[in-house]
Amino acid sequence: MTPTQHAPTDPKLADILDLIRDSFAYMDGRIDPPSSMHTLTLERLAQQAASGEVWSLGPPPVACMILTPHPGALYLGKMAIAPSHRGMGLARQLIDIARSRAAAYDLPRLELQSRVELTEVHTRFAALGFRQTGTTTHAGYDWPTSIVMQLDLDTD
C-alpha cells in the first residue's frame, strides 16, 4: 500500500476521520472515559496535520496514524486500520513509517497510549516491539485509564 502524508488542506482528511471513527467504534461502552475520537473533528485533524503529521496507507485510506514530535519521543496516536484490512501487516508498515519519521526528528523512541481495557491492543503492540513504561489517568478519575507503551529505536 502506498503511504501518504496529508497536508492540512487535503480533502482525504475527511476519509481519514471516517476511518478513525469506524475503526474505534468498537470501543464505545467498553472504555471509560469514552474515546477522544468523539471530539475529533475535521478541523482538529487538519490542525494535527499542521502541527505534526497525518499518514495513511491506500488509496483509498485503509490505515492511518497521527505522529506528533514530543521531547524524547515521537508520539503515535489514532492508529486505525479498517476492519476489512486487519491482519495484512499494515500496522507494521505504519510503525516502519513512524520509525523513519522519528529518525528524521532525531528522536530515540516511539510512544503511544492505549486504554487499560484494551488488552488485545497491548498484546498487538508488544508483538511489534513496544513495552509498557507507565500509566496515565484521565482528569476526574482516581485510577489509571491508559497505559504508556514505548519502542526504543536503534541508534546505530
N, C-alpha and C positions, 0 to 999 in steps of 0.2 A: 504494500500500500504506500502511496505517496504521502510523505509528511509535508505539511503546510503550516507556516507561521502566519497568523492572521493579524492584519493591521486593524486599528480601532474602527475604521470605516468599512471593513469588509462585510458585505451583505451575508456571507456564510456564517457570521456570528449568530444569526438567528437560528440556523440549523444546529449549531453547537449548543446553544441554550436549550433547544428542544431535546437534543441528545442527552445532556446532563439531566434534565428533568425526567425523561423516560428511564434513564439508567439508575437514577437514585430513588425512583418512586417506591421500590420495594421496601425502603427504609421507613416509610410512613407507618406509624403505630408501633414500630419496633425500636426506635431510638428516642431517647429523652435527654435534652430537648430536641425538637424537630430539626431536620437538616437545614442548614443555611441556604440550600439551593432554593428554598421557598422565597427567599428575599433577593435572589439573584435575578437581575433584570438585564435587558439588552444593553442599557446604558452602563450598568456596573461591569458587565462583561467587556464592553469597549474600553472602560477605564482600566480594567485588568490588562488588556492588550496594550494600552499606552504605558502603564507603569511597570509591567512585567512582560510576559509572553503567553500567548494562547496558541496552542498547537493542535492540529488534528491529523488523522490518517484517513485517506479516502482517495478520490471523491466517490460518492458523497461522504461527508464526515461520518465515520462509524466508530471512531475512538478519538478522545481528546484529553487535554490536560492544560492546567494553568501553571506557569512557572513564575515564581517571584523571588528575586535575589534578597536574601536576608544576611546579616552579618554571620559569617561562618558556614552558611549552607544555602543551597538553592531549594526553596520550598516548592513542593509538588502538591498542587491542590486540584480538586474536582476532576480527578481522573475518571473518565467514563468510557465504557465500551458497550456498544449496542448489544443487547442480549443475543441477537442473531449472529454476532461475530465473536462471541466469547470462546476461549479455548483455541484460538488461532495464532497465539503468540503476539497479539497486538500490545498487550501490557509490556512485554519485554521490549518491543520496538519503541514504545513511548519512553521507557526507562533509559534506553540507549540514547535517545534524543536528549533527555534530561541530563544524562552523564556528560554528553558533548557540550551542552549549554553551561553546565556547572564549570567545566574546564575553561570555557570561554570567559567566564566571570572570575576565574581563578579561585573557585570555591571548592573546599575539600570533601564536601558531602552533600547528599540529598537528604531532605527531611520531609516528612508528611505527618498528618494526624489522621487517625481513624477512630470512630466511635467505639467505646468499650464493648458494646453489644455485638459488634460485627466481627466475631471471632474468625469466621471464614475468610474475611478480608485480611486479617492479621496473618493468617496462615499463608495466603497467596503472596503477600509482600515479603514474608520471611523466606519463602521459596525463591524470591527474586534477590535475596541477599540483605534485606532490611532486618534490623534488630530493634527491639523495644528499648528506648532510652529514658522514658519518663511518662508522665501523665499530665493532663490539664483538666481543669474544672471550669465549666461554663458559669457565668455570673448567675447567682441565685441558687446554686447547688452546693452541697457540702460533701460531695463525693466525686471522685474522678469520672468524667464523662467521655474523655478521649484519651487514647494512648499516642505517644510520640514515637515514631519509628525513624531510624536513620540508616543510610547506606554510605559507608566511608568509601571514597573513591581512590583508585590507585594514584599515587603521586609521582610515579616514575615515568 
